Amino acid sequence: MPVIGGVTGMAQGDDLLATIEAIHAAGLDESLWPKALGSLARVVGGNAASLEVFDRRTLRHRQMHSYGLPRAEELEYIEHYAPLNIRLPFVARQKLHELSWDRMIVDEATMRSSPFYAEFMPRLDVRYFVGGIVLATESEFAGVCVHRAARMGHIQRDGIAVMRRLVPHVRQAFDVARRLRGAREARSSYERALDWLADGVALVRVDGSVVYANEALQAMARQRDGIAIHKGMLEFAGVDIRTRFAAVVGGFARLRSGQLRTSQPTDFHVRRTSDAPPYLVSLRPLLDRKHTENGAIAIVFARDPTRHHTAARHILREALGLTEAEAALAQALQSGMSLADYARLEAITLNTVYTHLRRIKEKTGCHRMAELIRKLNDLQVAVRFD
């Protein structure tokens, strides 16, 4: 019969392959680590297993997964007994993939005199171990450990050989799990940041399906007043706008694939089904594949000119010395609203609007409208405070 990693026989070989599969599955889904560690313990020859991450300076836990260790005792171990683990200083000096076991570190007399071995380990029905290093950096280290009950005795040569075979797989899976968690945390932070924006923001694929929409855009879509999300697709009122949107996003996809050298960012107004002023929608390409999960090809910004941003208006008043009425008009100009639309929205005469505009120009030192808009945009506050 073949010998695989020190395990003889077809059944043992199948168990080893199943353990490798379980380990890599845990790398993709961290909730599966207890199952993977259970399989690891069985194939190596133990009754429990753990995967632990430590701060190198303090030797305190940063993370732990386990199999066969009661939750209450695991917490007590992390809080109290881990600092008493006489194996830790030795393990902390080991390099990546290096293995260790009890007889390399301590003898039976030392075990009997150690509170970790004599007081705590018997409560878990474990005494001996074999472990390997799966992470070794300046700031932290991590090890995977198979534990054995006292009645099982010290780990033998065949168990060590199997552990040596499996530690690199645990390291690979652990690295994948960390990278995925980091990506999820980064994306979560990114999305939380987008949720603070007053403007609607969506990440869309080339077919217009929505990968992510922040709270502001979801609120716009629920109104179904020119912008909607229907069956996961971003939709706009008006066939011409839908056609233009599809063409622009398709151009972004060709730009990313290298079929096009340049693609101009696009801004357009989306008419609303109500009498409210149109949304200002801006499309920008997402060209870095590393930062566009799930096939997102474009980022969509949608601004509602009727939305009043109290904090932004306060900034305009403080920075430029504008009155409340002048600051309100300045915000409308920032959003792309025409003077006539603003007069209609606020139920004031066009002459009053022109008076406010003249005073804004005087206070900002701007003579042309384009110059004024640039200056206002320099002070634009996009974060939603209200």
C-alpha positions as CSV (number, residue, x, y, z in Angstrom):
1,M,0.0,0.0,0.0
2,P,1.2,3.5,-0.6
3,V,2.7,5.7,2.1
4,I,1.4,9.3,2.2
5,G,3.0,11.7,4.6
6,G,3.8,8.9,7.0
7,V,0.2,7.5,6.9
8,T,-0.1,4.0,5.5
9,G,-3.1,2.7,3.7
10,M,-5.8,3.9,1.3
11,A,-8.2,4.9,4.0
12,Q,-5.6,7.1,5.8
13,G,-4.6,8.6,2.4
14,D,-8.2,9.5,1.8
15,D,-8.5,11.0,5.2
16,L,-5.4,13.1,4.5
17,L,-6.8,14.4,1.3
18,A,-10.2,15.2,2.9
19,T,-8.3,17.1,5.6
20,I,-6.4,19.1,3.1
21,E,-9.7,20.0,1.3
22,A,-11.3,21.0,4.7
23,I,-8.3,23.2,5.5
24,H,-8.5,25.1,2.2
25,A,-12.3,25.4,2.6
26,A,-11.7,27.1,5.9
27,G,-9.4,29.6,4.2
28,L,-12.5,30.7,2.1
29,D,-14.9,30.6,5.0
30,E,-13.5,31.1,8.5
31,S,-16.5,29.6,10.1
32,L,-15.3,26.2,8.9
33,W,-12.0,26.3,10.9
34,P,-13.4,24.2,13.7
35,K,-14.4,21.5,11.2
36,A,-11.0,21.7,9.5
37,L,-9.1,21.5,12.9
38,G,-11.2,18.5,13.9
39,S,-10.2,16.7,10.7
40,L,-6.6,17.8,11.3
41,A,-6.7,16.4,14.9
42,R,-8.0,13.0,13.7
43,V,-5.5,12.5,10.9
44,V,-2.5,13.6,13.0
45,G,-3.6,11.6,16.0
46,G,-5.1,13.9,18.7
47,N,-8.3,14.8,20.4
48,A,-8.3,18.6,20.0
49,A,-6.7,21.3,17.8
50,S,-6.2,25.0,17.7
51,L,-5.1,27.8,15.4
52,E,-3.8,30.8,17.4
53,V,-2.5,34.2,16.6
54,F,-0.3,36.1,19.1
55,D,1.1,39.5,19.5
56,R,4.9,39.0,19.4
57,R,5.7,41.7,22.0
58,T,3.1,40.8,24.6
59,L,2.5,37.1,23.7
60,R,-1.2,37.9,24.1
61,H,-3.9,36.4,21.8
62,R,-5.1,38.3,18.8
63,Q,-7.3,35.5,17.3
64,M,-8.1,31.9,18.0
65,H,-10.0,29.0,16.4
66,S,-10.3,25.6,18.0
67,Y,-11.8,22.2,18.0
68,G,-12.4,20.0,21.0
69,L,-11.8,22.8,23.6
70,P,-14.8,23.9,25.6
71,R,-15.7,27.5,25.0
72,A,-15.6,28.5,28.7
73,E,-12.1,27.0,29.1
74,E,-10.9,28.5,25.9
75,L,-11.8,32.0,27.2
76,E,-10.2,31.2,30.5
77,Y,-7.1,30.1,28.6
78,I,-6.9,33.3,26.6
79,E,-7.5,35.5,29.7
80,H,-5.4,33.7,32.3
81,Y,-3.5,30.6,31.4
82,A,-2.0,31.5,28.0
83,P,0.7,33.8,29.7
84,L,1.6,30.8,31.8
85,N,2.1,28.6,28.7
86,I,5.8,27.7,29.0
87,R,5.9,26.6,25.4
88,L,5.1,30.1,24.0
89,P,8.6,31.8,24.4
90,F,10.1,28.9,22.4
91,V,7.4,28.8,19.7
92,A,7.7,32.6,19.3
93,R,11.3,32.2,18.2
94,Q,10.5,29.6,15.5
95,K,10.4,30.3,11.8
96,L,7.7,29.7,9.3
97,H,6.7,26.0,8.9
98,E,8.9,24.9,11.8
99,L,7.4,22.2,14.0
100,S,7.7,21.7,17.7
101,W,6.4,19.2,20.3
102,D,6.7,18.7,24.0
103,R,9.9,16.7,24.2
104,M,11.7,19.5,22.3
105,I,10.8,22.0,25.0
106,V,10.0,20.5,28.3
107,D,10.4,17.2,30.3
108,E,7.8,15.5,32.4
109,A,9.2,17.0,35.6
110,T,8.8,20.5,34.3
111,M,5.2,19.7,33.1
112,R,4.3,18.5,36.6
113,S,5.5,21.7,38.2
114,S,3.9,24.0,35.6
115,P,0.4,25.5,36.4
116,F,-0.4,25.4,32.7
117,Y,0.3,21.6,32.5
118,A,-0.7,20.6,36.0
119,E,-3.8,22.7,36.6
120,F,-5.3,23.8,33.3
121,M,-4.5,21.1,30.7
122,P,-6.1,18.2,32.6
123,R,-9.5,20.1,32.6
124,L,-9.4,20.0,28.8
125,D,-8.3,16.3,28.7
126,V,-5.1,17.3,26.8
127,R,-1.4,17.2,27.8
128,Y,0.8,16.7,24.8
129,F,1.0,18.6,21.5
130,V,2.6,18.9,18.1
131,G,2.4,22.3,16.4
132,G,3.7,24.3,13.4
133,I,4.2,28.0,12.6
134,V,1.9,29.4,9.9
135,L,2.7,33.1,10.4
136,A,5.9,34.8,11.5
137,T,6.2,38.6,11.2
138,E,7.9,41.3,13.3
139,S,4.6,42.1,15.1
140,E,2.9,38.7,15.4
141,F,3.1,35.0,14.9
142,A,0.6,32.2,14.6
143,G,0.7,28.4,15.1
144,V,-1.5,25.4,14.4
145,C,-1.5,22.9,17.2
146,V,-2.8,19.3,17.6
147,H,-3.4,18.4,21.2
148,R,-3.3,14.8,22.7
149,A,-4.7,13.4,25.9
150,A,-2.4,12.1,28.5
151,R,-3.5,8.5,27.8
152,M,-2.4,9.0,24.1
153,G,1.2,9.8,25.1
154,H,3.7,11.9,23.2
155,I,3.3,12.4,19.5
156,Q,5.2,9.8,17.5
157,R,7.2,9.9,14.3
158,D,4.3,9.1,11.9
159,G,2.1,11.9,13.5
160,I,4.9,14.4,13.2
161,A,5.4,13.5,9.5
162,V,1.7,14.1,8.8
163,M,1.8,17.4,10.7
164,R,4.8,18.4,8.6
165,R,2.8,17.6,5.5
166,L,-0.2,19.6,6.6
167,V,1.3,22.8,8.1
168,P,2.0,24.4,4.7
169,H,-1.6,23.9,3.7
170,V,-2.8,25.5,6.9
171,R,-0.4,28.4,6.3
172,Q,-1.8,28.9,2.7
173,A,-5.4,28.7,3.9
174,F,-4.7,31.1,6.8
175,D,-3.1,33.6,4.5
176,V,-6.1,33.4,2.1
177,A,-8.5,33.9,5.1
178,R,-6.6,37.0,6.2
179,R,-6.5,38.5,2.8
180,L,-10.2,37.9,2.3
181,R,-11.0,39.4,5.7
182,G,-8.9,42.4,5.0
183,A,-10.6,42.9,1.6
184,R,-14.0,42.6,3.3
185,E,-13.1,45.0,6.0
186,A,-11.6,47.5,3.5
187,R,-14.7,47.3,1.4
188,S,-17.0,47.6,4.5
189,S,-15.1,50.7,5.5
190,Y,-15.3,52.1,2.0
191,E,-19.0,51.5,1.8
192,R,-19.6,53.0,5.2
193,A,-17.7,56.1,4.0
194,L,-19.9,56.3,0.9
195,D,-23.0,56.0,3.0
196,W,-22.0,59.3,4.6
197,L,-22.1,61.1,1.3
198,A,-25.0,63.3,0.6
199,D,-24.9,62.4,-3.1
200,G,-26.1,59.1,-4.3
201,V,-23.3,56.7,-5.3
202,A,-23.5,53.4,-7.1
203,L,-21.0,50.9,-8.4
204,V,-22.3,49.2,-11.5
205,R,-21.3,46.4,-13.9
206,V,-21.2,46.8,-17.7
207,D,-24.8,45.6,-18.0
208,G,-26.0,48.3,-15.5
209,S,-26.5,45.8,-12.6
210,V,-25.7,47.4,-9.2
211,V,-22.8,46.0,-7.2
212,Y,-23.3,48.5,-4.4
213,A,-25.6,51.6,-3.8
214,N,-25.1,53.9,-0.8
215,E,-28.0,55.0,1.4
216,A,-28.6,58.3,-0.5
217,L,-28.9,56.5,-3.9
218,Q,-31.2,53.9,-2.4
219,A,-33.4,56.7,-1.0
220,M,-33.6,58.2,-4.5
221,A,-34.4,54.9,-6.1
222,R,-37.2,54.3,-3.6
223,Q,-38.9,57.5,-4.8
224,R,-38.9,56.2,-8.4
225,D,-38.7,59.7,-9.6
226,G,-36.3,59.5,-12.5
227,I,-33.9,57.0,-10.9
228,A,-34.8,53.5,-9.8
229,I,-33.2,50.1,-9.0
230,H,-35.4,47.4,-10.6
231,K,-34.4,43.7,-10.2
232,G,-30.9,44.8,-9.3
233,M,-30.5,47.1,-12.4
234,L,-29.9,50.8,-12.3
235,E,-32.6,52.5,-14.4
236,F,-33.2,56.1,-15.5
237,A,-36.4,57.7,-16.9
238,G,-36.2,58.4,-20.6
239,V,-35.0,56.2,-23.4
240,D,-32.3,58.7,-24.5
241,I,-30.7,58.7,-21.1
242,R,-30.8,54.9,-20.8
243,T,-29.2,54.6,-24.2
244,R,-26.5,57.1,-23.3
245,F,-25.8,55.5,-20.0
246,A,-25.4,52.1,-21.6
247,A,-23.0,53.5,-24.3
248,V,-20.8,55.3,-21.7
249,V,-20.5,52.2,-19.5
250,G,-19.7,50.1,-22.5
251,G,-17.0,52.6,-23.4
252,F,-15.6,52.2,-19.9
253,A,-15.4,48.4,-20.4
254,R,-13.5,48.8,-23.7
255,L,-11.2,51.3,-22.0
256,R,-10.3,48.8,-19.3
257,S,-9.8,46.0,-21.9
258,G,-7.5,48.2,-23.9
259,Q,-9.8,48.6,-26.9
260,L,-10.0,52.3,-26.3
261,R,-7.2,54.6,-25.2
262,T,-9.3,57.3,-23.6
263,S,-12.9,57.7,-22.5
264,Q,-14.3,61.0,-21.3
265,P,-16.1,61.2,-18.0
266,T,-19.8,62.0,-18.6
267,D,-22.2,64.2,-16.8
268,F,-25.9,64.6,-17.7
269,H,-29.2,65.6,-16.3
270,V,-31.9,63.0,-15.6
271,R,-35.4,64.3,-15.8
272,R,-37.8,63.4,-13.0
273,T,-41.3,62.3,-13.4
274,S,-42.4,64.9,-10.8
275,D,-42.0,68.6,-11.3
276,A,-38.8,68.7,-9.3
277,P,-35.5,69.8,-11.0
278,P,-33.6,67.0,-12.6
279,Y,-30.9,65.0,-11.0
280,L,-27.3,65.6,-12.1
281,V,-25.7,62.3,-12.8
282,S,-21.9,61.8,-13.3
283,L,-20.2,58.6,-14.6
284,R,-16.6,57.8,-14.0
285,P,-14.7,54.7,-15.0
286,L,-13.2,52.2,-12.5
287,L,-10.0,51.1,-14.2
288,D,-8.1,49.4,-11.3
289,R,-9.1,45.8,-11.2
290,K,-7.7,45.3,-7.8
291,H,-10.2,47.7,-6.3
292,T,-13.3,46.7,-8.3
293,E,-14.8,43.5,-6.9
294,N,-17.7,41.7,-8.5
295,G,-17.1,43.2,-12.0
296,A,-17.8,46.9,-11.2
297,I,-16.8,48.9,-14.2
298,A,-18.2,52.4,-13.3
299,I,-19.0,54.6,-10.4
300,V,-22.2,56.7,-10.7
301,F,-22.8,59.9,-8.7
302,A,-26.3,61.3,-8.5
303,R,-27.1,64.7,-7.0
304,D,-30.5,65.9,-6.0
305,P,-30.5,69.7,-6.3
306,T,-33.6,69.9,-4.1
307,R,-31.7,68.4,-1.1
308,H,-30.7,71.0,1.4
309,H,-27.3,70.4,3.0
310,T,-27.3,72.5,6.2
311,A,-23.7,72.0,7.0
312,A,-22.5,72.8,3.5
313,R,-24.6,75.9,3.5
314,H,-23.1,77.0,6.8
315,I,-19.6,76.6,5.3
316,L,-20.6,78.8,2.4
317,R,-22.0,81.4,4.7
318,E,-18.9,81.4,7.0
319,A,-16.3,81.2,4.3
320,L,-17.8,83.7,1.8
321,G,-19.9,85.9,4.1
322,L,-23.1,85.0,2.3
323,T,-26.6,85.4,3.6
324,E,-28.9,82.4,4.0
325,A,-30.7,83.2,0.8
326,E,-27.4,83.7,-1.1
327,A,-26.0,80.5,0.3
328,A,-29.1,78.6,-0.8
329,L,-28.7,80.0,-4.4
330,A,-24.9,79.1,-4.3
331,Q,-25.8,75.5,-3.4
332,A,-28.3,75.4,-6.3
333,L,-25.7,76.7,-8.7
334,Q,-23.3,74.0,-7.5
335,S,-25.8,71.3,-8.3
336,G,-26.2,72.6,-11.9
337,M,-29.7,74.0,-11.4
338,S,-30.7,76.9,-13.7
339,L,-31.7,80.3,-12.3
340,A,-35.1,79.9,-13.8
341,D,-35.6,76.5,-12.1
342,Y,-34.4,77.8,-8.8
343,A,-36.8,80.7,-9.0
344,R,-39.7,78.4,-9.7
345,L,-38.6,76.0,-6.9
346,E,-38.3,78.7,-4.3
347,A,-41.4,80.6,-5.5
348,I,-39.4,83.8,-5.9
349,T,-39.1,86.2,-8.9
350,L,-36.2,85.8,-11.4
351,N,-35.2,89.4,-10.5
352,T,-34.7,88.4,-6.9
353,V,-32.5,85.5,-8.0
354,Y,-30.4,87.9,-10.1
355,T,-30.0,90.2,-7.2
356,H,-28.7,87.3,-5.0
357,L,-26.4,86.2,-7.8
358,R,-24.9,89.8,-8.2
359,R,-24.2,89.9,-4.5
360,I,-22.6,86.4,-4.5
361,K,-20.3,87.5,-7.3
362,E,-19.4,90.7,-5.5
363,K,-18.5,88.8,-2.3
364,T,-16.5,86.1,-4.1
365,G,-14.8,88.5,-6.5
366,C,-16.0,86.5,-9.5
367,H,-17.2,88.1,-12.7
368,R,-18.1,85.1,-14.8
369,M,-20.4,82.3,-13.9
370,A,-17.9,79.5,-14.7
371,E,-15.4,81.3,-12.4
372,L,-18.0,81.4,-9.6
373,I,-18.9,77.7,-10.0
374,R,-15.3,76.7,-9.7
375,K,-14.9,78.7,-6.6
376,L,-18.0,77.3,-5.0
377,N,-16.9,73.8,-5.9
378,D,-13.6,74.4,-4.1
379,L,-15.7,74.8,-0.9
380,Q,-18.1,72.0,-1.7
381,V,-18.9,69.7,1.3
382,A,-20.1,66.3,0.2
383,V,-20.4,64.7,3.6
384,R,-23.9,64.3,5.0
385,F,-24.1,65.9,8.4
386,D,-27.9,66.3,8.6
